[in-house]
Amino acid sequence: MPGPRGRDLMLLVALTLLWGVNWPIMKISMAELSPLTFRSATGVLGGLGLVLVARLAGECLTVPRDHWRPLVIAAVLNYSIWQVLGAYGITYMASGIASVLAFTMPLWAVLFSALFLGDKATPRRVIGVVLGLSGLAVLMSGDFSRLGSSPIGVPLMIGAAISWAAGTVYVKSVSWRISVVALTTWLVLIGQIPVLAVTLAVEGLHVPDASFAAWAGLAYTVAFGFVFGYLAWFRIVRAFPAPVAAVSSLMIPCVGVISGAIMLGERPGWRGILALALVMAAIALVLEVRLPWRARERAA
């Protein structure tokens, strides 16, 4: 697709791949680094990276006075709550299950956007959500027994998903007069303050003794999970309706499963393949992808 929409779709594909691969990479790093220390380090370095990107791009980071309140709300919902609940939640369960629970976010985003933005829950979007969540349920079905052994992890990850969904819809509801780069930079910088405070209170300030692989994983998360990832995500949120952006994110845990199989030797099996097909169908529905022969019929 040519034009801005085509570029946004390409950005969505890149984000899906890079964020999906980030799940097994985080698993490698957090085998040696505690979740809160990992989140704080990536957040601080990622925030500094965003400031550097803004400066190199000549972006103005000045914020209008009436933007500070919505910035704080958006930062807490999109970043602070998500990072803290997610960091603790992943310690109580397998990272794959944690990612699946986290990506129930589209269900809540469709609900919130219908309630607060007046977005219509069209049949395509409803079916897309059902298909996407069915794919994630299939992905998780082989390991349901592990959920019972860590019940506290489930509400933590669901809470993180609800917060992310509410933040996505809230960002969509505000008429921002700042660029995507400025918005993303301030959301990460403001949102990182509570995360850093919790880390200092719980774990204190220290530099862990970790291997090169753990630090390399942290570096990947800073560069692609934070700097590129957040810039791309908020660009996508502003370019597409909130439900479309949310449902499109369902592809990320599927990429995580595939990359986990390649990097960590985890076998997705038939569940991974079926989940991938269901999620791709969901994305095609919400993005209103037309089959080539249907497009030719319309042109005729």
DRENZA-275054 format. One record per residue (C-alpha): residue in three letters; residue number from 1; x, y, z. Coordinates in nm, 2 decimals, padded with zeros to 4 digits, m for minus. Layout:
# residues N
{r "Ala"; NUM; {X; Y; Z}} ...
//
This chain:
# residues 300
{r "Met"; 1; {00.00; 00.00; 00.00}} {r "Pro"; 2; {00.15; 00.34; m00.10}} {r "Gly"; 3; {00.12; 00.65; 00.11}} {r "Pro"; 4; {00.10; 00.72; 00.48}} {r "Arg"; 5; {m00.13; 00.43; 00.56}} {r "Gly"; 6; {00.10; 00.18; 00.38}} {r "Arg"; 7; {00.39; 00.32; 00.59}} {r "Asp"; 8; {00.19; 00.28; 00.91}} {r "Leu"; 9; {00.11; m00.08; 00.82}} {r "Met"; 10; {00.48; m00.15; 00.75}} {r "Leu"; 11; {00.56; 00.01; 01.09}} {r "Leu"; 12; {00.30; m00.23; 01.25}} {r "Val"; 13; {00.47; m00.53; 01.09}} {r "Ala"; 14; {00.81; m00.42; 01.22}} {r "Leu"; 15; {00.68; m00.35; 01.57}} {r "Thr"; 16; {00.51; m00.70; 01.57}} {r "Leu"; 17; {00.84; m00.87; 01.48}} {r "Leu"; 18; {01.06; m00.67; 01.72}} {r "Trp"; 19; {00.83; m00.68; 02.02}} {r "Gly"; 20; {00.75; m01.05; 01.96}} {r "Val"; 21; {01.12; m01.14; 01.96}} {r "Asn"; 22; {01.16; m00.94; 02.27}} {r "Trp"; 23; {00.97; m01.19; 02.48}} {r "Pro"; 24; {01.23; m01.47; 02.47}} {r "Ile"; 25; {01.51; m01.21; 02.49}} {r "Met"; 26; {01.36; m01.08; 02.81}} {r "Lys"; 27; {01.34; m01.44; 02.94}} {r "Ile"; 28; {01.71; m01.47; 02.89}} {r "Ser"; 29; {01.79; m01.15; 03.06}} {r "Met"; 30; {01.55; m01.20; 03.36}} {r "Ala"; 31; {01.70; m01.54; 03.43}} {r "Glu"; 32; {01.99; m01.33; 03.58}} {r "Leu"; 33; {01.84; m00.98; 03.64}} {r "Ser"; 34; {01.54; m00.93; 03.87}} {r "Pro"; 35; {01.23; m00.81; 03.69}} {r "Leu"; 36; {01.21; m00.47; 03.87}} {r "Thr"; 37; {01.58; m00.41; 03.81}} {r "Phe"; 38; {01.54; m00.51; 03.45}} {r "Arg"; 39; {01.24; m00.28; 03.40}} {r "Ser"; 40; {01.41; 00.02; 03.57}} {r "Ala"; 41; {01.73; m00.01; 03.38}} {r "Thr"; 42; {01.55; m00.05; 03.04}} {r "Gly"; 43; {01.31; 00.24; 03.13}} {r "Val"; 44; {01.58; 00.48; 03.23}} {r "Leu"; 45; {01.81; 00.40; 02.94}} {r "Gly"; 46; {01.51; 00.39; 02.70}} {r "Gly"; 47; {01.39; 00.73; 02.82}} {r "Leu"; 48; {01.74; 00.88; 02.77}} {r "Gly"; 49; {01.74; 00.72; 02.42}} {r "Leu"; 50; {01.41; 00.88; 02.34}} {r "Val"; 51; {01.55; 01.22; 02.44}} {r "Leu"; 52; {01.85; 01.16; 02.22}} {r "Val"; 53; {01.62; 01.07; 01.92}} {r "Ala"; 54; {01.42; 01.38; 01.98}} {r "Arg"; 55; {01.72; 01.60; 01.98}} {r "Leu"; 56; {01.87; 01.44; 01.67}} {r "Ala"; 57; {01.54; 01.47; 01.49}} {r "Gly"; 58; {01.51; 01.84; 01.59}} {r "Glu"; 59; {01.18; 01.77; 01.77}} {r "Cys"; 60; {01.06; 02.02; 02.02}} {r "Leu"; 61; {00.99; 01.86; 02.37}} {r "Thr"; 62; {00.82; 02.17; 02.51}} {r "Val"; 63; {00.48; 02.07; 02.65}} {r "Pro"; 64; {00.17; 02.31; 02.66}} {r "Arg"; 65; {00.06; 02.37; 03.01}} {r "Asp"; 66; {m00.28; 02.20; 02.96}} {r "His"; 67; {m00.10; 01.88; 02.85}} {r "Trp"; 68; {00.07; 01.79; 03.18}} {r "Arg"; 69; {m00.24; 01.64; 03.35}} {r "Pro"; 70; {m00.33; 01.41; 03.05}} {r "Leu"; 71; {00.04; 01.32; 03.01}} {r "Val"; 72; {00.06; 01.21; 03.37}} {r "Ile"; 73; {m00.26; 01.00; 03.34}} {r "Ala"; 74; {m00.15; 00.85; 03.01}} {r "Ala"; 75; {00.20; 00.77; 03.15}} {r "Val"; 76; {00.06; 00.60; 03.46}} {r "Leu"; 77; {m00.19; 00.39; 03.26}} {r "Asn"; 78; {00.03; 00.30; 02.96}} {r "Tyr"; 79; {00.36; 00.27; 03.14}} {r "Ser"; 80; {00.38; 00.27; 03.52}} {r "Ile"; 81; {00.10; 00.02; 03.61}} {r "Trp"; 82; {00.18; m00.19; 03.31}} {r "Gln"; 83; {00.55; m00.22; 03.39}} {r "Val"; 84; {00.51; m00.29; 03.77}} {r "Leu"; 85; {00.22; m00.54; 03.74}} {r "Gly"; 86; {00.38; m00.71; 03.44}} {r "Ala"; 87; {00.72; m00.73; 03.61}} {r "Tyr"; 88; {00.57; m00.90; 03.92}} {r "Gly"; 89; {00.32; m01.11; 03.72}} {r "Ile"; 90; {00.59; m01.27; 03.50}} {r "Thr"; 91; {00.77; m01.40; 03.81}} {r "Tyr"; 92; {00.47; m01.62; 03.90}} {r "Met"; 93; {00.43; m01.80; 03.57}} {r "Ala"; 94; {00.59; m01.90; 03.25}} {r "Ser"; 95; {00.68; m01.60; 03.02}} {r "Gly"; 96; {00.47; m01.75; 02.74}} {r "Ile"; 97; {00.15; m01.76; 02.95}} {r "Ala"; 98; {00.23; m01.42; 03.09}} {r "Ser"; 99; {00.25; m01.27; 02.74}} {r "Val"; 100; {m00.08; m01.44; 02.65}} {r "Leu"; 101; {m00.26; m01.29; 02.95}} {r "Ala"; 102; {m00.11; m00.95; 02.88}} {r "Phe"; 103; {m00.24; m00.96; 02.53}} {r "Thr"; 104; {m00.60; m00.99; 02.64}} {r "Met"; 105; {m00.56; m00.61; 02.61}} {r "Pro"; 106; {m00.76; m00.59; 02.29}} {r "Leu"; 107; {m01.07; m00.72; 02.46}} {r "Trp"; 108; {m01.06; m00.44; 02.71}} {r "Ala"; 109; {m00.96; m00.18; 02.45}} {r "Val"; 110; {m01.26; m00.26; 02.23}} {r "Leu"; 111; {m01.49; m00.24; 02.54}} {r "Phe"; 112; {m01.34; 00.09; 02.66}} {r "Ser"; 113; {m01.34; 00.25; 02.31}} {r "Ala"; 114; {m01.71; 00.16; 02.27}} {r "Leu"; 115; {m01.79; 00.31; 02.61}} {r "Phe"; 116; {m01.57; 00.62; 02.61}} {r "Leu"; 117; {m01.49; 00.70; 02.24}} {r "Gly"; 118; {m01.82; 00.60; 02.08}} {r "Asp"; 119; {m01.64; 00.35; 01.85}} {r "Lys"; 120; {m01.89; 00.11; 01.71}} {r "Ala"; 121; {m01.83; m00.25; 01.80}} {r "Thr"; 122; {m01.88; m00.36; 01.43}} {r "Pro"; 123; {m01.93; m00.73; 01.35}} {r "Arg"; 124; {m01.58; m00.74; 01.19}} {r "Arg"; 125; {m01.42; m00.61; 01.51}} {r "Val"; 126; {m01.62; m00.83; 01.74}} {r "Ile"; 127; {m01.54; m01.14; 01.54}} {r "Gly"; 128; {m01.18; m01.03; 01.51}} {r "Val"; 129; {m01.15; m01.00; 01.89}} {r "Val"; 130; {m01.31; m01.34; 01.94}} {r "Leu"; 131; {m01.08; m01.51; 01.68}} {r "Gly"; 132; {m00.77; m01.34; 01.83}} {r "Leu"; 133; {m00.85; m01.43; 02.19}} {r "Ser"; 134; {m00.94; m01.78; 02.07}} {r "Gly"; 135; {m00.59; m01.80; 01.92}} {r "Leu"; 136; {m00.43; m01.70; 02.24}} {r "Ala"; 137; {m00.65; m01.95; 02.44}} {r "Val"; 138; {m00.53; m02.22; 02.20}} {r "Leu"; 139; {m00.17; m02.11; 02.26}} {r "Met"; 140; {m00.22; m02.13; 02.64}} {r "Ser"; 141; {m00.43; m02.45; 02.65}} {r "Gly"; 142; {m00.14; m02.68; 02.67}} {r "Asp"; 143; {m00.02; m02.53; 03.00}} {r "Phe"; 144; {m00.34; m02.45; 03.19}} {r "Ser"; 145; {m00.22; m02.66; 03.49}} {r "Arg"; 146; {00.05; m02.41; 03.56}} {r "Leu"; 147; {m00.20; m02.13; 03.61}} {r "Gly"; 148; {m00.34; m02.30; 03.92}} {r "Ser"; 149; {00.00; m02.32; 04.08}} {r "Ser"; 150; {00.05; m01.94; 04.05}} {r "Pro"; 151; {m00.30; m01.78; 04.10}} {r "Ile"; 152; {m00.16; m01.44; 04.20}} {r "Gly"; 153; {00.01; m01.40; 03.87}} {r "Val"; 154; {m00.32; m01.42; 03.67}} {r "Pro"; 155; {m00.48; m01.10; 03.83}} {r "Leu"; 156; {m00.15; m00.92; 03.80}} {r "Met"; 157; {m00.12; m00.98; 03.43}} {r "Ile"; 158; {m00.49; m00.92; 03.36}} {r "Gly"; 159; {m00.46; m00.59; 03.56}} {r "Ala"; 160; {m00.16; m00.50; 03.35}} {r "Ala"; 161; {m00.36; m00.57; 03.03}} {r "Ile"; 162; {m00.66; m00.36; 03.15}} {r "Ser"; 163; {m00.43; m00.07; 03.23}} {r "Trp"; 164; {m00.26; m00.08; 02.89}} {r "Ala"; 165; {m00.60; m00.09; 02.72}} {r "Ala"; 166; {m00.73; 00.20; 02.92}} {r "Gly"; 167; {m00.41; 00.39; 02.84}} {r "Thr"; 168; {m00.44; 00.32; 02.47}} {r "Val"; 169; {m00.80; 00.45; 02.46}} {r "Tyr"; 170; {m00.71; 00.75; 02.67}} {r "Val"; 171; {m00.43; 00.85; 02.44}} {r "Lys"; 172; {m00.67; 00.82; 02.15}} {r "Ser"; 173; {m00.92; 01.05; 02.33}} {r "Val"; 174; {m00.69; 01.34; 02.39}} {r "Ser"; 175; {m00.63; 01.61; 02.12}} {r "Trp"; 176; {m00.25; 01.62; 02.15}} {r "Arg"; 177; {m00.07; 01.93; 02.01}} {r "Ile"; 178; {00.27; 01.77; 02.04}} {r "Ser"; 179; {00.45; 01.53; 01.81}} {r "Val"; 180; {00.46; 01.15; 01.85}} {r "Val"; 181; {00.82; 01.17; 01.95}} {r "Ala"; 182; {00.75; 01.43; 02.22}} {r "Leu"; 183; {00.45; 01.24; 02.34}} {r "Thr"; 184; {00.64; 00.91; 02.36}} {r "Thr"; 185; {00.94; 01.06; 02.53}} {r "Trp"; 186; {00.74; 01.23; 02.81}} {r "Leu"; 187; {00.52; 00.92; 02.86}} {r "Val"; 188; {00.82; 00.71; 02.93}} {r "Leu"; 189; {01.01; 00.97; 03.14}} {r "Ile"; 190; {00.70; 01.04; 03.36}} {r "Gly"; 191; {00.59; 00.68; 03.38}} {r "Gln"; 192; {00.94; 00.56; 03.48}} {r "Ile"; 193; {00.94; 00.77; 03.80}} {r "Pro"; 194; {00.70; 00.54; 04.00}} {r "Val"; 195; {00.87; 00.23; 03.85}} {r "Leu"; 196; {01.21; 00.35; 03.97}} {r "Ala"; 197; {01.07; 00.45; 04.31}} {r "Val"; 198; {00.92; 00.10; 04.36}} {r "Thr"; 199; {01.25; m00.06; 04.25}} {r "Leu"; 200; {01.45; 00.15; 04.49}} {r "Ala"; 201; {01.21; 00.07; 04.78}} {r "Val"; 202; {01.20; m00.30; 04.71}} {r "Glu"; 203; {01.55; m00.39; 04.58}} {r "Gly"; 204; {01.76; m00.09; 04.64}} {r "Leu"; 205; {02.03; 00.05; 04.41}} {r "His"; 206; {02.28; m00.21; 04.29}} {r "Val"; 207; {02.45; m00.33; 03.97}} {r "Pro"; 208; {02.38; m00.70; 03.93}} {r "Asp"; 209; {02.65; m00.95; 03.84}} {r "Ala"; 210; {02.52; m01.08; 03.51}} {r "Ser"; 211; {02.65; m01.24; 03.19}} {r "Phe"; 212; {02.71; m01.08; 02.85}} {r "Ala"; 213; {02.39; m01.25; 02.72}} {r "Ala"; 214; {02.18; m01.09; 03.00}} {r "Trp"; 215; {02.32; m00.74; 02.93}} {r "Ala"; 216; {02.29; m00.79; 02.55}} {r "Gly"; 217; {01.92; m00.87; 02.60}} {r "Leu"; 218; {01.88; m00.56; 02.81}} {r "Ala"; 219; {02.04; m00.36; 02.53}} {r "Tyr"; 220; {01.80; m00.51; 02.27}} {r "Thr"; 221; {01.50; m00.42; 02.49}} {r "Val"; 222; {01.63; m00.06; 02.53}} {r "Ala"; 223; {01.69; m00.01; 02.16}} {r "Phe"; 224; {01.39; m00.20; 02.01}} {r "Gly"; 225; {01.15; m00.26; 02.30}} {r "Phe"; 226; {01.16; 00.10; 02.43}} {r "Val"; 227; {01.30; 00.35; 02.18}} {r "Phe"; 228; {01.17; 00.21; 01.86}} {r "Gly"; 229; {00.88; 00.01; 02.01}} {r "Tyr"; 230; {00.71; 00.29; 02.20}} {r "Leu"; 231; {00.77; 00.54; 01.91}} {r "Ala"; 232; {00.61; 00.29; 01.67}} {r "Trp"; 233; {00.32; 00.20; 01.91}} {r "Phe"; 234; {00.20; 00.55; 01.98}} {r "Arg"; 235; {00.24; 00.63; 01.61}} {r "Ile"; 236; {00.01; 00.34; 01.53}} {r "Val"; 237; {m00.24; 00.44; 01.81}} {r "Arg"; 238; {m00.27; 00.78; 01.65}} {r "Ala"; 239; {m00.29; 00.65; 01.30}} {r "Phe"; 240; {m00.55; 00.38; 01.35}} {r "Pro"; 241; {m00.88; 00.34; 01.55}} {r "Ala"; 242; {m00.80; 00.22; 01.90}} {r "Pro"; 243; {m00.97; m00.13; 01.85}} {r "Val"; 244; {m00.77; m00.18; 01.53}} {r "Ala"; 245; {m00.44; m00.09; 01.69}} {r "Ala"; 246; {m00.52; m00.31; 01.99}} {r "Val"; 247; {m00.63; m00.62; 01.80}} {r "Ser"; 248; {m00.33; m00.59; 01.57}} {r "Ser"; 249; {m00.11; m00.64; 01.88}} {r "Leu"; 250; {m00.24; m00.99; 01.91}} {r "Met"; 251; {00.02; m01.11; 01.66}} {r "Ile"; 252; {00.30; m01.02; 01.90}} {r "Pro"; 253; {00.27; m01.32; 02.13}} {r "Cys"; 254; {00.25; m01.55; 01.83}} {r "Val"; 255; {00.58; m01.41; 01.70}} {r "Gly"; 256; {00.71; m01.46; 02.06}} {r "Val"; 257; {00.62; m01.83; 02.04}} {r "Ile"; 258; {00.79; m01.87; 01.71}} {r "Ser"; 259; {01.10; m01.68; 01.81}} {r "Gly"; 260; {01.11; m01.88; 02.14}} {r "Ala"; 261; {01.11; m02.20; 01.93}} {r "Ile"; 262; {01.41; m02.07; 01.73}} {r "Met"; 263; {01.61; m01.91; 02.01}} {r "Leu"; 264; {01.53; m02.13; 02.31}} {r "Gly"; 265; {01.43; m02.45; 02.15}} {r "Glu"; 266; {01.07; m02.43; 02.26}} {r "Arg"; 267; {00.84; m02.62; 02.03}} {r "Pro"; 268; {00.51; m02.44; 01.94}} {r "Gly"; 269; {00.35; m02.76; 01.80}} {r "Trp"; 270; {00.00; m02.76; 01.65}} {r "Arg"; 271; {m00.12; m02.51; 01.90}} {r "Gly"; 272; {00.12; m02.25; 01.79}} {r "Ile"; 273; {00.04; m02.30; 01.43}} {r "Leu"; 274; {m00.34; m02.29; 01.49}} {r "Ala"; 275; {m00.30; m01.98; 01.71}} {r "Leu"; 276; {m00.10; m01.81; 01.45}} {r "Ala"; 277; {m00.37; m01.87; 01.18}} {r "Leu"; 278; {m00.65; m01.75; 01.41}} {r "Val"; 279; {m00.47; m01.43; 01.50}} {r "Met"; 280; {m00.38; m01.35; 01.14}} {r "Ala"; 281; {m00.75; m01.40; 01.05}} {r "Ala"; 282; {m00.84; m01.16; 01.33}} {r "Ile"; 283; {m00.60; m00.89; 01.21}} {r "Ala"; 284; {m00.72; m00.93; 00.85}} {r "Leu"; 285; {m01.08; m00.87; 00.98}} {r "Val"; 286; {m01.01; m00.56; 01.19}} {r "Leu"; 287; {m00.78; m00.41; 00.93}} {r "Glu"; 288; {m01.04; m00.48; 00.66}} {r "Val"; 289; {m00.79; m00.66; 00.44}} {r "Arg"; 290; {m00.95; m00.74; 00.10}} {r "Leu"; 291; {m00.86; m01.05; m00.09}} {r "Pro"; 292; {m00.70; m00.98; m00.43}} {r "Trp"; 293; {m00.99; m01.12; m00.63}} {r "Arg"; 294; {m01.24; m00.93; m00.43}} {r "Ala"; 295; {m01.04; m00.61; m00.49}} {r "Arg"; 296; {m01.05; m00.68; m00.87}} {r "Glu"; 297; {m01.43; m00.73; m00.85}} {r "Arg"; 298; {m01.47; m00.40; m00.68}} {r "Ala"; 299; {m01.26; m00.22; m00.94}} {r "Ala"; 300; {m01.46; m00.38; m01.21}} 
//
